[in-house]
């Protein structure tokens, strides 16, 4: 290491399972995934590895992934009216 540089110690610890990380200060496990190129970390609300693996496998993360991706999608804009708003009048 060069002089004047410090080694940065991460608060995140990798696990033996893919997309599962542990936040060291609290010991809580998180699922990690990407939605539209953005990194998302979702707490599994447990500090036990076996419970975290089960929760991740249950589909709790899959449900969240679906909700997150649906929420991040932009809503389509309405098409412009060809005849203006006054063209169709109720009888």
C-alpha positions in Angstrom: 0.0 0.0 0.0 1.3 3.5 -0.8 2.2 6.0 1.8 -0.7 8.2 2.9 -3.4 5.8 1.8 -5.5 4.0 4.3 -7.2 0.7 3.8 -10.9 1.2 3.8 -12.8 -1.5 5.7 -16.3 -2.2 4.4 -19.2 -2.6 6.7 -20.6 -5.3 4.3 -19.6 -8.9 4.5 -20.1 -11.4 1.7 -21.7 -14.8 2.5 -21.4 -18.2 0.8 -24.8 -17.6 -0.8 -25.3 -15.4 -3.9 -27.1 -12.1 -3.5 -27.0 -12.4 0.3 -24.8 -10.0 2.4 -24.5 -9.2 6.0 -24.2 -5.7 7.5 -21.4 -6.1 10.1 -22.3 -3.4 12.7 -25.9 -4.8 13.3 -25.4 -8.4 12.0 -28.6 -8.1 9.9 -28.7 -10.0 6.6 -29.7 -8.2 3.4 -30.7 -9.4 -0.1 -28.8 -7.6 -2.8 -30.0 -7.3 -6.4 -30.2 -4.8 -9.3 -33.3 -3.3 -10.8 -32.8 -1.3 -14.0 -29.1 -1.0 -13.2 -29.6 0.3 -9.7 -28.3 -1.6 -6.7 -31.1 -2.5 -4.2 -30.4 -3.8 -0.7 -33.4 -5.1 1.2 -33.3 -6.1 4.8 -34.3 -9.7 5.6 -34.8 -8.6 9.3 -32.8 -11.4 10.8 -29.3 -12.0 12.1 -29.3 -15.7 11.6 -27.9 -17.1 8.3 -30.3 -20.0 8.1 -33.4 -17.9 8.5 -32.0 -15.4 5.9 -31.5 -18.1 3.4 -35.1 -19.4 4.0 -36.6 -15.9 3.7 -34.7 -15.3 0.5 -35.8 -18.6 -0.9 -39.5 -18.1 0.1 -39.9 -15.4 -2.5 -40.1 -12.5 -0.1 -37.3 -10.9 -2.1 -38.9 -11.9 -5.4 -42.1 -10.1 -4.3 -40.2 -7.1 -3.3 -38.3 -7.1 -6.6 -41.6 -7.2 -8.5 -43.0 -4.3 -6.4 -39.8 -2.3 -6.8 -39.6 -2.8 -10.6 -43.2 -2.0 -11.0 -42.9 1.2 -8.9 -39.8 2.3 -10.8 -41.4 2.0 -14.2 -42.5 5.3 -15.7 -46.2 5.7 -16.4 -47.1 6.1 -20.1 -48.0 9.6 -21.1 -51.5 10.0 -22.6 -51.8 10.4 -26.3 -52.4 13.9 -27.6 -56.0 14.5 -28.7 -56.3 15.0 -32.5 -59.5 16.9 -32.2 -59.2 18.7 -28.9 -61.1 18.0 -25.7 -64.4 19.5 -27.1 -64.8 17.0 -30.0 -66.6 14.2 -28.1 -69.6 15.6 -26.2 -72.1 13.4 -24.4 -75.7 13.5 -25.7 
